[in-house]
Amino acid sequence: MAKGKEKKKEGNKKAKKAKPVMRPPPDPLSSAALENGYHMSFNAAIFLKSRGFPWPFDKPQKGSKK
């Protein structure tokens, strides 16, 4: 190639977007989730509450009224 002449790259082409992979919703009671919760939670009530299952014997929190 001669000096000053360079091959032009085509930059106007649209990039193809990858299709999002549809995954099933995560299972909160899978073995990996249970092991993770075991290390994060102090007891069963906290574990179930963090996973979206309310503890039936949990007392409602009383707010301080001033």
PyMOL Python script that loads the backbone (N, CA, C, O; Angstrom):
from pymol import cmd

cmd.read_pdbstr("""\
ATOM      1  N   MET A   1       0.834  -1.182   0.000  1.00  0.00           N
ATOM      2  CA  MET A   1       0.000   0.000   0.000  1.00  0.00           C
ATOM      3  C   MET A   1       0.878   1.245   0.000  1.00  0.00           C
ATOM      4  O   MET A   1       1.974   1.262   0.561  1.00  0.00           O
ATOM      5  N   ALA A   2       0.378   2.254  -0.627  1.00  0.00           N
ATOM      6  CA  ALA A   2       1.115   3.503  -0.707  1.00  0.00           C
ATOM      7  C   ALA A   2       0.982   4.269   0.595  1.00  0.00           C
ATOM      8  O   ALA A   2       0.089   4.011   1.403  1.00  0.00           O
ATOM      9  N   LYS A   3       1.894   5.221   0.781  1.00  0.00           N
ATOM     10  CA  LYS A   3       1.856   6.028   1.991  1.00  0.00           C
ATOM     11  C   LYS A   3       0.575   6.851   2.034  1.00  0.00           C
ATOM     12  O   LYS A   3       0.124   7.373   1.014  1.00  0.00           O
ATOM     13  N   GLY A   4      -0.009   6.960   3.236  1.00  0.00           N
ATOM     14  CA  GLY A   4      -1.197   7.790   3.397  1.00  0.00           C
ATOM     15  C   GLY A   4      -2.490   7.069   3.077  1.00  0.00           C
ATOM     16  O   GLY A   4      -3.566   7.534   3.452  1.00  0.00           O
ATOM     17  N   LYS A   5      -2.403   5.949   2.396  1.00  0.00           N
ATOM     18  CA  LYS A   5      -3.623   5.208   2.080  1.00  0.00           C
ATOM     19  C   LYS A   5      -3.730   4.020   3.025  1.00  0.00           C
ATOM     20  O   LYS A   5      -2.834   3.180   3.106  1.00  0.00           O
ATOM     21  N   GLU A   6      -4.833   3.975   3.723  1.00  0.00           N
ATOM     22  CA  GLU A   6      -5.074   2.861   4.630  1.00  0.00           C
ATOM     23  C   GLU A   6      -6.396   2.226   4.272  1.00  0.00           C
ATOM     24  O   GLU A   6      -7.290   2.871   3.723  1.00  0.00           O
ATOM     25  N   LYS A   7      -6.502   0.992   4.582  1.00  0.00           N
ATOM     26  CA  LYS A   7      -7.743   0.282   4.322  1.00  0.00           C
ATOM     27  C   LYS A   7      -8.773   0.712   5.360  1.00  0.00           C
ATOM     28  O   LYS A   7      -8.514   0.645   6.562  1.00  0.00           O
ATOM     29  N   LYS A   8      -9.936   1.151   4.897  1.00  0.00           N
ATOM     30  CA  LYS A   8     -10.981   1.601   5.817  1.00  0.00           C
ATOM     31  C   LYS A   8     -11.766   0.400   6.318  1.00  0.00           C
ATOM     32  O   LYS A   8     -12.075  -0.531   5.574  1.00  0.00           O
ATOM     33  N   LYS A   9     -12.075   0.457   7.604  1.00  0.00           N
ATOM     34  CA  LYS A   9     -12.895  -0.589   8.193  1.00  0.00           C
ATOM     35  C   LYS A   9     -14.340  -0.127   8.173  1.00  0.00           C
ATOM     36  O   LYS A   9     -14.635   1.053   8.362  1.00  0.00           O
ATOM     37  N   GLU A  10     -15.221  -1.061   7.943  1.00  0.00           N
ATOM     38  CA  GLU A  10     -16.637  -0.718   7.950  1.00  0.00           C
ATOM     39  C   GLU A  10     -17.121  -0.713   9.393  1.00  0.00           C
ATOM     40  O   GLU A  10     -17.180  -1.760  10.037  1.00  0.00           O
ATOM     41  N   GLY A  11     -17.464   0.457   9.893  1.00  0.00           N
ATOM     42  CA  GLY A  11     -17.901   0.572  11.275  1.00  0.00           C
ATOM     43  C   GLY A  11     -19.369   0.899  11.402  1.00  0.00           C
ATOM     44  O   GLY A  11     -19.854   1.122  12.511  1.00  0.00           O
ATOM     45  N   ASN A  12     -20.084   0.934  10.306  1.00  0.00           N
ATOM     46  CA  ASN A  12     -21.490   1.306  10.356  1.00  0.00           C
ATOM     47  C   ASN A  12     -22.424   0.118  10.532  1.00  0.00           C
ATOM     48  O   ASN A  12     -23.636   0.299  10.641  1.00  0.00           O
ATOM     49  N   LYS A  13     -21.891  -1.069  10.561  1.00  0.00           N
ATOM     50  CA  LYS A  13     -22.746  -2.243  10.718  1.00  0.00           C
ATOM     51  C   LYS A  13     -23.238  -2.324  12.153  1.00  0.00           C
ATOM     52  O   LYS A  13     -22.489  -2.079  13.098  1.00  0.00           O
ATOM     53  N   LYS A  14     -24.503  -2.671  12.297  1.00  0.00           N
ATOM     54  CA  LYS A  14     -25.073  -2.811  13.637  1.00  0.00           C
ATOM     55  C   LYS A  14     -24.581  -4.112  14.260  1.00  0.00           C
ATOM     56  O   LYS A  14     -24.491  -5.150  13.604  1.00  0.00           O
ATOM     57  N   ALA A  15     -24.268  -4.020  15.536  1.00  0.00           N
ATOM     58  CA  ALA A  15     -23.845  -5.216  16.266  1.00  0.00           C
ATOM     59  C   ALA A  15     -25.077  -6.039  16.606  1.00  0.00           C
ATOM     60  O   ALA A  15     -26.107  -5.500  17.010  1.00  0.00           O
ATOM     61  N   LYS A  16     -24.961  -7.319  16.442  1.00  0.00           N
ATOM     62  CA  LYS A  16     -26.083  -8.191  16.766  1.00  0.00           C
ATOM     63  C   LYS A  16     -26.170  -8.338  18.275  1.00  0.00           C
ATOM     64  O   LYS A  16     -25.173  -8.603  18.946  1.00  0.00           O
ATOM     65  N   LYS A  17     -27.373  -8.163  18.796  1.00  0.00           N
ATOM     66  CA  LYS A  17     -27.581  -8.320  20.232  1.00  0.00           C
ATOM     67  C   LYS A  17     -27.865  -9.783  20.524  1.00  0.00           C
ATOM     68  O   LYS A  17     -28.630 -10.443  19.821  1.00  0.00           O
ATOM     69  N   ALA A  18     -27.237 -10.265  21.569  1.00  0.00           N
ATOM     70  CA  ALA A  18     -27.455 -11.649  21.971  1.00  0.00           C
ATOM     71  C   ALA A  18     -28.811 -11.762  22.649  1.00  0.00           C
ATOM     72  O   ALA A  18     -29.202 -10.892  23.427  1.00  0.00           O
ATOM     73  N   LYS A  19     -29.516 -12.828  22.350  1.00  0.00           N
ATOM     74  CA  LYS A  19     -30.812 -13.041  22.979  1.00  0.00           C
ATOM     75  C   LYS A  19     -30.601 -13.397  24.444  1.00  0.00           C
ATOM     76  O   LYS A  19     -29.715 -14.187  24.769  1.00  0.00           O
ATOM     77  N   PRO A  20     -31.416 -12.817  25.336  1.00  0.00           N
ATOM     78  CA  PRO A  20     -31.261 -13.172  26.751  1.00  0.00           C
ATOM     79  C   PRO A  20     -31.665 -14.619  26.995  1.00  0.00           C
ATOM     80  O   PRO A  20     -32.646 -15.110  26.438  1.00  0.00           O
ATOM     81  N   VAL A  21     -30.905 -15.276  27.820  1.00  0.00           N
ATOM     82  CA  VAL A  21     -31.172 -16.676  28.131  1.00  0.00           C
ATOM     83  C   VAL A  21     -32.247 -16.719  29.206  1.00  0.00           C
ATOM     84  O   VAL A  21     -32.096 -16.118  30.270  1.00  0.00           O
ATOM     85  N   MET A  22     -33.327 -17.427  28.927  1.00  0.00           N
ATOM     86  CA  MET A  22     -34.415 -17.535  29.890  1.00  0.00           C
ATOM     87  C   MET A  22     -34.062 -18.618  30.901  1.00  0.00           C
ATOM     88  O   MET A  22     -33.932 -19.792  30.552  1.00  0.00           O
ATOM     89  N   ARG A  23     -33.911 -18.209  32.158  1.00  0.00           N
ATOM     90  CA  ARG A  23     -33.591 -19.154  33.217  1.00  0.00           C
ATOM     91  C   ARG A  23     -34.805 -19.335  34.107  1.00  0.00           C
ATOM     92  O   ARG A  23     -35.585 -18.399  34.286  1.00  0.00           O
ATOM     93  N   PRO A  24     -34.977 -20.508  34.660  1.00  0.00           N
ATOM     94  CA  PRO A  24     -36.078 -20.688  35.608  1.00  0.00           C
ATOM     95  C   PRO A  24     -35.771 -19.908  36.883  1.00  0.00           C
ATOM     96  O   PRO A  24     -34.603 -19.665  37.186  1.00  0.00           O
ATOM     97  N   PRO A  25     -36.798 -19.512  37.636  1.00  0.00           N
ATOM     98  CA  PRO A  25     -36.529 -18.775  38.874  1.00  0.00           C
ATOM     99  C   PRO A  25     -35.737 -19.641  39.849  1.00  0.00           C
ATOM    100  O   PRO A  25     -35.917 -20.858  39.889  1.00  0.00           O
ATOM    101  N   PRO A  26     -34.863 -19.018  40.634  1.00  0.00           N
ATOM    102  CA  PRO A  26     -34.036 -19.817  41.544  1.00  0.00           C
ATOM    103  C   PRO A  26     -34.875 -20.482  42.625  1.00  0.00           C
ATOM    104  O   PRO A  26     -35.856 -19.916  43.106  1.00  0.00           O
ATOM    105  N   ASP A  27     -34.477 -21.684  42.995  1.00  0.00           N
ATOM    106  CA  ASP A  27     -35.181 -22.440  44.022  1.00  0.00           C
ATOM    107  C   ASP A  27     -34.582 -22.093  45.382  1.00  0.00           C
ATOM    108  O   ASP A  27     -33.407 -22.379  45.613  1.00  0.00           O
ATOM    109  N   PRO A  28     -35.352 -21.481  46.294  1.00  0.00           N
ATOM    110  CA  PRO A  28     -34.789 -21.096  47.597  1.00  0.00           C
ATOM    111  C   PRO A  28     -34.459 -22.290  48.479  1.00  0.00           C
ATOM    112  O   PRO A  28     -33.762 -22.135  49.481  1.00  0.00           O
ATOM    113  N   LEU A  29     -34.941 -23.471  48.133  1.00  0.00           N
ATOM    114  CA  LEU A  29     -34.670 -24.651  48.951  1.00  0.00           C
ATOM    115  C   LEU A  29     -33.713 -25.627  48.269  1.00  0.00           C
ATOM    116  O   LEU A  29     -33.652 -26.800  48.638  1.00  0.00           O
ATOM    117  N   SER A  30     -32.961 -25.141  47.269  1.00  0.00           N
ATOM    118  CA  SER A  30     -31.972 -26.006  46.624  1.00  0.00           C
ATOM    119  C   SER A  30     -30.794 -26.212  47.572  1.00  0.00           C
ATOM    120  O   SER A  30     -30.649 -25.485  48.555  1.00  0.00           O
ATOM    121  N   SER A  31     -29.965 -27.190  47.279  1.00  0.00           N
ATOM    122  CA  SER A  31     -28.854 -27.503  48.186  1.00  0.00           C
ATOM    123  C   SER A  31     -27.865 -26.341  48.288  1.00  0.00           C
ATOM    124  O   SER A  31     -27.340 -26.072  49.369  1.00  0.00           O
ATOM    125  N   ALA A  32     -27.606 -25.652  47.176  1.00  0.00           N
ATOM    126  CA  ALA A  32     -26.676 -24.522  47.211  1.00  0.00           C
ATOM    127  C   ALA A  32     -27.247 -23.369  48.031  1.00  0.00           C
ATOM    128  O   ALA A  32     -26.525 -22.727  48.794  1.00  0.00           O
ATOM    129  N   ALA A  33     -28.545 -23.106  47.873  1.00  0.00           N
ATOM    130  CA  ALA A  33     -29.178 -22.023  48.630  1.00  0.00           C
ATOM    131  C   ALA A  33     -29.246 -22.351  50.113  1.00  0.00           C
ATOM    132  O   ALA A  33     -29.074 -21.467  50.952  1.00  0.00           O
ATOM    133  N   LEU A  34     -29.493 -23.603  50.440  1.00  0.00           N
ATOM    134  CA  LEU A  34     -29.551 -24.002  51.845  1.00  0.00           C
ATOM    135  C   LEU A  34     -28.179 -23.878  52.507  1.00  0.00           C
ATOM    136  O   LEU A  34     -28.078 -23.437  53.652  1.00  0.00           O
ATOM    137  N   GLU A  35     -27.139 -24.261  51.799  1.00  0.00           N
ATOM    138  CA  GLU A  35     -25.797 -24.143  52.368  1.00  0.00           C
ATOM    139  C   GLU A  35     -25.418 -22.677  52.550  1.00  0.00           C
ATOM    140  O   GLU A  35     -24.808 -22.312  53.554  1.00  0.00           O
ATOM    141  N   ASN A  36     -25.777 -21.841  51.583  1.00  0.00           N
ATOM    142  CA  ASN A  36     -25.510 -20.412  51.689  1.00  0.00           C
ATOM    143  C   ASN A  36     -26.260 -19.823  52.879  1.00  0.00           C
ATOM    144  O   ASN A  36     -25.692 -19.040  53.641  1.00  0.00           O
ATOM    145  N   GLY A  37     -27.522 -20.189  53.045  1.00  0.00           N
ATOM    146  CA  GLY A  37     -28.317 -19.695  54.164  1.00  0.00           C
ATOM    147  C   GLY A  37     -27.804 -20.191  55.497  1.00  0.00           C
ATOM    148  O   GLY A  37     -27.907 -19.489  56.503  1.00  0.00           O
ATOM    149  N   TYR A  38     -27.256 -21.386  55.517  1.00  0.00           N
ATOM    150  CA  TYR A  38     -26.695 -21.950  56.744  1.00  0.00           C
ATOM    151  C   TYR A  38     -25.557 -21.078  57.264  1.00  0.00           C
ATOM    152  O   TYR A  38     -25.417 -20.881  58.471  1.00  0.00           O
ATOM    153  N   HIS A  39     -24.751 -20.560  56.352  1.00  0.00           N
ATOM    154  CA  HIS A  39     -23.612 -19.739  56.749  1.00  0.00           C
ATOM    155  C   HIS A  39     -24.016 -18.296  57.034  1.00  0.00           C
ATOM    156  O   HIS A  39     -23.299 -17.594  57.746  1.00  0.00           O
ATOM    157  N   MET A  40     -25.142 -17.837  56.500  1.00  0.00           N
ATOM    158  CA  MET A  40     -25.551 -16.443  56.668  1.00  0.00           C
ATOM    159  C   MET A  40     -26.512 -16.226  57.830  1.00  0.00           C
ATOM    160  O   MET A  40     -26.512 -15.146  58.421  1.00  0.00           O
ATOM    161  N   SER A  41     -27.316 -17.201  58.171  1.00  0.00           N
ATOM    162  CA  SER A  41     -28.374 -17.005  59.155  1.00  0.00           C
ATOM    163  C   SER A  41     -27.975 -17.587  60.507  1.00  0.00           C
ATOM    164  O   SER A  41     -27.178 -18.521  60.597  1.00  0.00           O
ATOM    165  N   PHE A  42     -28.555 -17.005  61.554  1.00  0.00           N
ATOM    166  CA  PHE A  42     -28.260 -17.453  62.911  1.00  0.00           C
ATOM    167  C   PHE A  42     -29.225 -18.534  63.375  1.00  0.00           C
ATOM    168  O   PHE A  42     -28.870 -19.364  64.212  1.00  0.00           O
ATOM    169  N   ASN A  43     -30.437 -18.533  62.842  1.00  0.00           N
ATOM    170  CA  ASN A  43     -31.401 -19.561  63.234  1.00  0.00           C
ATOM    171  C   ASN A  43     -32.395 -19.781  62.098  1.00  0.00           C
ATOM    172  O   ASN A  43     -32.336 -19.111  61.067  1.00  0.00           O
ATOM    173  N   ALA A  44     -33.299 -20.720  62.300  1.00  0.00           N
ATOM    174  CA  ALA A  44     -34.241 -21.093  61.240  1.00  0.00           C
ATOM    175  C   ALA A  44     -35.190 -19.955  60.901  1.00  0.00           C
ATOM    176  O   ALA A  44     -35.545 -19.779  59.735  1.00  0.00           O
ATOM    177  N   ALA A  45     -35.608 -19.180  61.898  1.00  0.00           N
ATOM    178  CA  ALA A  45     -36.556 -18.093  61.649  1.00  0.00           C
ATOM    179  C   ALA A  45     -35.957 -17.036  60.734  1.00  0.00           C
ATOM    180  O   ALA A  45     -36.619 -16.572  59.805  1.00  0.00           O
ATOM    181  N   ILE A  46     -34.724 -16.656  60.984  1.00  0.00           N
ATOM    182  CA  ILE A  46     -34.060 -15.647  60.148  1.00  0.00           C
ATOM    183  C   ILE A  46     -33.842 -16.192  58.740  1.00  0.00           C
ATOM    184  O   ILE A  46     -34.015 -15.471  57.757  1.00  0.00           O
ATOM    185  N   PHE A  47     -33.466 -17.455  58.647  1.00  0.00           N
ATOM    186  CA  PHE A  47     -33.240 -18.066  57.338  1.00  0.00           C
ATOM    187  C   PHE A  47     -34.516 -18.072  56.506  1.00  0.00           C
ATOM    188  O   PHE A  47     -34.505 -17.660  55.346  1.00  0.00           O
ATOM    189  N   LEU A  48     -35.615 -18.538  57.094  1.00  0.00           N
ATOM    190  CA  LEU A  48     -36.871 -18.617  56.349  1.00  0.00           C
ATOM    191  C   LEU A  48     -37.392 -17.230  55.994  1.00  0.00           C
ATOM    192  O   LEU A  48     -37.931 -17.032  54.905  1.00  0.00           O
ATOM    193  N   LYS A  49     -37.239 -16.275  56.897  1.00  0.00           N
ATOM    194  CA  LYS A  49     -37.710 -14.915  56.628  1.00  0.00           C
ATOM    195  C   LYS A  49     -36.924 -14.299  55.472  1.00  0.00           C
ATOM    196  O   LYS A  49     -37.502 -13.607  54.634  1.00  0.00           O
ATOM    197  N   SER A  50     -35.617 -14.542  55.418  1.00  0.00           N
ATOM    198  CA  SER A  50     -34.797 -13.993  54.336  1.00  0.00           C
ATOM    199  C   SER A  50     -35.112 -14.650  52.997  1.00  0.00           C
ATOM    200  O   SER A  50     -34.883 -14.052  51.945  1.00  0.00           O
ATOM    201  N   ARG A  51     -35.631 -15.869  53.024  1.00  0.00           N
ATOM    202  CA  ARG A  51     -35.979 -16.579  51.796  1.00  0.00           C
ATOM    203  C   ARG A  51     -37.421 -16.328  51.356  1.00  0.00           C
ATOM    204  O   ARG A  51     -37.852 -16.844  50.326  1.00  0.00           O
ATOM    205  N   GLY A  52     -38.165 -15.542  52.128  1.00  0.00           N
ATOM    206  CA  GLY A  52     -39.525 -15.204  51.716  1.00  0.00           C
ATOM    207  C   GLY A  52     -40.599 -16.057  52.353  1.00  0.00           C
ATOM    208  O   GLY A  52     -41.762 -15.984  51.959  1.00  0.00           O
ATOM    209  N   PHE A  53     -40.230 -16.857  53.324  1.00  0.00           N
ATOM    210  CA  PHE A  53     -41.204 -17.673  54.039  1.00  0.00           C
ATOM    211  C   PHE A  53     -41.328 -17.121  55.456  1.00  0.00           C
ATOM    212  O   PHE A  53     -40.410 -17.291  56.259  1.00  0.00           O
ATOM    213  N   PRO A  54     -42.440 -16.463  55.782  1.00  0.00           N
ATOM    214  CA  PRO A  54     -42.559 -15.885  57.128  1.00  0.00           C
ATOM    215  C   PRO A  54     -42.632 -16.966  58.193  1.00  0.00           C
ATOM    216  O   PRO A  54     -43.251 -18.011  57.988  1.00  0.00           O
ATOM    217  N   TRP A  55     -42.011 -16.717  59.305  1.00  0.00           N
ATOM    218  CA  TRP A  55     -42.029 -17.633  60.434  1.00  0.00           C
ATOM    219  C   TRP A  55     -43.365 -17.463  61.139  1.00  0.00           C
ATOM    220  O   TRP A  55     -43.695 -16.347  61.541  1.00  0.00           O
ATOM    221  N   PRO A  56     -44.154 -18.532  61.305  1.00  0.00           N
ATOM    222  CA  PRO A  56     -45.513 -18.372  61.838  1.00  0.00           C
ATOM    223  C   PRO A  56     -45.555 -17.948  63.303  1.00  0.00           C
ATOM    224  O   PRO A  56     -46.545 -17.364  63.742  1.00  0.00           O
ATOM    225  N   PHE A  57     -44.507 -18.228  64.062  1.00  0.00           N
ATOM    226  CA  PHE A  57     -44.525 -17.915  65.486  1.00  0.00           C
ATOM    227  C   PHE A  57     -43.785 -16.619  65.802  1.00  0.00           C
ATOM    228  O   PHE A  57     -43.548 -16.304  66.968  1.00  0.00           O
ATOM    229  N   ASP A  58     -43.422 -15.873  64.770  1.00  0.00           N
ATOM    230  CA  ASP A  58     -42.670 -14.638  64.958  1.00  0.00           C
ATOM    231  C   ASP A  58     -43.590 -13.556  65.524  1.00  0.00           C
ATOM    232  O   ASP A  58     -44.659 -13.292  64.973  1.00  0.00           O
ATOM    233  N   LYS A  59     -43.173 -12.936  66.617  1.00  0.00           N
ATOM    234  CA  LYS A  59     -43.965 -11.866  67.221  1.00  0.00           C
ATOM    235  C   LYS A  59     -43.760 -10.595  66.409  1.00  0.00           C
ATOM    236  O   LYS A  59     -42.644 -10.325  65.965  1.00  0.00           O
ATOM    237  N   PRO A  60     -44.822  -9.803  66.205  1.00  0.00           N
ATOM    238  CA  PRO A  60     -44.641  -8.547  65.475  1.00  0.00           C
ATOM    239  C   PRO A  60     -43.769  -7.582  66.279  1.00  0.00           C
ATOM    240  O   PRO A  60     -43.849  -7.532  67.506  1.00  0.00           O
ATOM    241  N   GLN A  61     -42.952  -6.829  65.582  1.00  0.00           N
ATOM    242  CA  GLN A  61     -42.061  -5.879  66.239  1.00  0.00           C
ATOM    243  C   GLN A  61     -42.868  -4.694  66.746  1.00  0.00           C
ATOM    244  O   GLN A  61     -43.698  -4.142  66.023  1.00  0.00           O
ATOM    245  N   LYS A  62     -42.625  -4.311  67.977  1.00  0.00           N
ATOM    246  CA  LYS A  62     -43.298  -3.147  68.545  1.00  0.00           C
ATOM    247  C   LYS A  62     -42.426  -1.933  68.289  1.00  0.00           C
ATOM    248  O   LYS A  62     -41.235  -1.938  68.600  1.00  0.00           O
ATOM    249  N   GLY A  63     -43.021  -0.889  67.719  1.00  0.00           N
ATOM    250  CA  GLY A  63     -42.287   0.339  67.458  1.00  0.00           C
ATOM    251  C   GLY A  63     -42.287   1.221  68.690  1.00  0.00           C
ATOM    252  O   GLY A  63     -43.208   1.165  69.505  1.00  0.00           O
ATOM    253  N   SER A  64     -41.258   2.030  68.821  1.00  0.00           N
ATOM    254  CA  SER A  64     -41.202   2.933  69.972  1.00  0.00           C
ATOM    255  C   SER A  64     -42.065   4.150  69.679  1.00  0.00           C
ATOM    256  O   SER A  64     -41.905   4.799  68.645  1.00  0.00           O
ATOM    257  N   LYS A  65     -42.962   4.452  70.576  1.00  0.00           N
ATOM    258  CA  LYS A  65     -43.845   5.611  70.417  1.00  0.00           C
ATOM    259  C   LYS A  65     -43.394   6.689  71.387  1.00  0.00           C
ATOM    260  O   LYS A  65     -43.246   6.444  72.584  1.00  0.00           O
ATOM    261  N   LYS A  66     -43.182   7.857  70.867  1.00  0.00           N
ATOM    262  CA  LYS A  66     -42.733   8.971  71.722  1.00  0.00           C
ATOM    263  C   LYS A  66     -43.775  10.046  71.767  1.00  0.00           C
ATOM    264  O   LYS A  66     -43.583  11.064  72.432  1.00  0.00           O
TER     265      LYS A  66
END
""", "prot")
cmd.dss("prot")
cmd.show_as("cartoon", "prot")
cmd.util.cbc("prot")
cmd.orient("prot")
